[in-house]
Amino acid sequence: MAERQIAVVVGSLRAGSLNRKLARELERLAPAGLRFAEVGIGELPLYNQELDEGTPPAAWTAFREAIRAADAVLFVTPEYNRSIPGALKNAIDVGSRPYGKSAWAKKPGAVVSGTPGALGAFGANHHLRQSCVFLDMPIMPQPEAYLAGIGGWFGDDGTIGDGKTRAFLGDFMTAFADWVEKILRGPGELA
């Protein structure tokens, strides 16, 4: 398998967020051959088409280039008000423009949603998947990862101690690596 560059987009802006910790743990549990780089969303000005008509903000250009340079995207997000956080929606909009030049198009991806609550950020996960369909991103259909009760998962070192949870997340990342290869190889190519 070729080495693949994975853009990690975390929906939370908080440096110590549970979803950022979760993203780091997913990276540690991933099979060899995947290289991860978080692409920050916190410094992106709100999308305004008029700003794209001249010289777009440098933060937009850097973000778009980082997504384009990646082979695939791993989204890790909390849920805000039964949907994705506003900063993540803004990042999706910034990356999808200017019209016809979306940085997201054809990028294989996966969505992981996590919350200290009981529903596993189900609403955010599905709203993000819905956006990805429009963005022409093939999102891994199975396994799904709606992670509830993550508030107590992490030790002082940021790792997850529960073996069953680690096994699930490791299996998820193996499936993601396989998904990325399947999509990037294209139909008809041999594994």
WOGI-V770798 format. One record per pair of residues at least 24 apart in sequence whose C-alpha atoms are under 7 Angstrom apart, sorted by sequence separation. I is the first residue (numbers start at 0). J is the second residue. If there is no record, write none. Layout:
I/J ; I/J
//
This chain:
38/62 ; 121/145 ; 120/145 ; 119/145 ; 38/65 ; 119/146 ; 5/33 ; 7/35 ; 108/136 ; 119/147 ; 3/32 ; 4/33 ; 5/34 ; 6/35 ; 7/36 ; 8/37 ; 12/41 ; 107/136 ; 108/137 ; 109/138 ; 118/147 ; 142/171 ; 2/32 ; 3/33 ; 4/34 ; 5/35 ; 6/36 ; 7/37 ; 8/38 ; 104/134 ; 105/135 ; 106/136 ; 107/137 ; 108/138 ; 109/139 ; 117/147 ; 1/32 ; 2/33 ; 3/34 ; 4/35 ; 5/36 ; 6/37 ; 7/38 ; 8/39 ; 63/94 ; 103/134 ; 104/135 ; 105/136 ; 106/137 ; 107/138 ; 108/139 ; 116/147 ; 117/148 ; 0/32 ; 6/38 ; 104/136 ; 105/137 ; 112/144 ; 113/145 ; 114/146 ; 115/147 ; 116/148 ; 103/136 ; 111/144 ; 112/145 ; 113/146 ; 114/147 ; 115/148 ; 59/93 ; 72/106 ; 111/145 ; 112/146 ; 113/147 ; 114/148 ; 115/149 ; 67/102 ; 71/106 ; 72/107 ; 73/108 ; 74/109 ; 75/110 ; 76/111 ; 77/112 ; 114/149 ; 115/150 ; 66/102 ; 70/106 ; 71/107 ; 72/108 ; 73/109 ; 74/110 ; 75/111 ; 76/112 ; 77/113 ; 113/149 ; 139/175 ; 66/103 ; 71/108 ; 72/109 ; 73/110 ; 74/111 ; 75/112 ; 76/113 ; 77/114 ; 63/102 ; 139/178 ; 82/122 ; 83/123 ; 81/122 ; 82/123 ; 78/120 ; 81/123 ; 46/89 ; 77/120 ; 83/126 ; 45/89 ; 78/122 ; 82/126 ; 83/127 ; 41/86 ; 78/123 ; 40/86 ; 46/92 ; 51/97 ; 77/123 ; 40/87 ; 46/93 ; 40/90 ; 22/75 ; 18/75 ; 18/76 ; 18/77 ; 6/66 ; 6/69 ; 5/69 ; 4/69 ; 5/70 ; 6/71 ; 7/72 ; 8/73 ; 9/74 ; 10/75 ; 11/76 ; 4/70 ; 5/71 ; 6/72 ; 7/73 ; 8/74 ; 9/75 ; 10/76 ; 11/77 ; 109/175 ; 3/70 ; 4/71 ; 5/72 ; 6/73 ; 7/74 ; 8/75 ; 9/76 ; 10/77 ; 5/73 ; 107/179 ; 10/84 ; 107/182 ; 10/86 ; 10/87 ; 18/113 ; 71/179 ; 17/150 ; 24/158 ; 20/157 ; 28/168 ; 29/169 ; 28/169 ; 25/168 ; 29/172 ; 30/173 ; 28/172 ; 29/173 ; 25/172
//
